[in-house]
Structures are given as C-alpha cells and as structure tokens.
C-alpha cells in the first residue's frame, strides 16, 4: 500500500499541476502582450474542484484495488479557456500586463504554499517510518 495514496494528497498534486499549467498560460499571455489580435487565456480549476466537492456524490476510500468502488471519483482537470470577447489595446488584443503580472504573483504564492504542504506530508510519513 502506498502511504501517500490518500485523496487529500492527490488533490494537492492536481492543484500543483493546475498551478503549473496556469503559470505557462500566464507566461504565454505576457509574451504575446504586443501581438496583434492575440486573445488571452486563463486556467479554470479551483471552481471546477469546488463544484465537484459540493456535489452530492460520496467516494469511499479504497485500501486495496480489489475493493468495491463507492461513488465516483472527483478529479477535475484544469481547463484552459480563451477570452475572445474583450479588447483593451489598439492592436485588438486583450492582454493587460498589470493584471497578468498580479495573476502570476498570486499563482506563485499558491504554488509555494501547495509545495510546502506536500513537503510537510512527506516529512510526516518519513517521521512515522523513522519512528521519531
């Protein structure tokens, strides 16, 4: 049995993947700030995860792959959404550099917190294994 094979750990892993995807999308938006007709994209993940968590489905925790599956797994993937309707620049693109930079800083903070949480979970397991 994998000690880190817990739903909360997998949720942190998916959140880290979403933050990584968001970083690439924001960097792409910033790189194309002066590209005529470019339309910015954004990553939707947290609201998808929240919708799944608010659902009425309950998922049972399986300690063995031979156990019955109870409920449905809620593992939404990050979605990249292009914002086509707005235009803020003379070249008809919609990238606001200040907004993108603030999103990047916010995303970096989120990523750092998640990475610290994952590290903390791993340290707890190591402590348990070492018997300290």
C-alpha positions, -999 to +999 in steps of 0.1 A: +000+000+000+013+034-009+013+056+022+008+088+002-021+073-017-047+095+000-074+117-015-060+149+001-025+142-013-039+136-048-059+168-045-027+187-037-009+170-066-037+181-090-036+216-076+001+218-082-004+206-117-031+233-122-008+260-108+020+248-132-004+249-161-016+284-150+020+296-149+025+285-185-007+302-197+001+335-179+036+335-193+021+329-228-003+358-223+026+381-212+048+370-241+020+380-265+010+413-249+021+432-281+009+406-306-019+420-327-053+401-324-039+379-296-066+368-271-056+359-236-063+326-219-069+316-184-070+284-164-101+272-146-095+247-119-104+258-084-141+264-093-143+231-110-128+214-080-152+233-057-182+222-078-171+186-076-166+189-038-201+204-034-217+176-053-238+150-035-216+121-045-195+105-019-164+085-027-152+057-005-115+053+003-101+020-011-071+005+007-069-024-018-076-023-056-099-054-052-123-034-030-156-022-045-157+014-058-182+035-038-193+067-055-175+084-084-140+099-082-139+137-084-108+145-102-113+175-125-086+185-148-076+222-153-093+237-183-077+264-205-103+289-216-096+316-242-113+350-236-124+361-271-150+388-263-129+416-249-104+440-265-083+465-245-055+475-268-053+494-301-039+462-317-072+444-308-056+420-282-069+418-247-037+413-225-034+437-196+002+434-185-005+446-149-033+421-144-013+393-158+017+401-136-006+402-105-021+368-115+014+354-119+024+366-084-008+352-069-002+319-087+034+317-075+022+322-039-004+294-043+022+271-058+047+278-030+020+270-003+010+238-021+046+227-024+052+233+013+021+213+022+033+184+000+067+186+017+050+186+051+030+155+043+061+137+031+080+147+062+052+133+084+054+100+066+092+099+070+089+107+107+064+079+111+087+055+092+118+065+112+098+062+145+108+096+158 
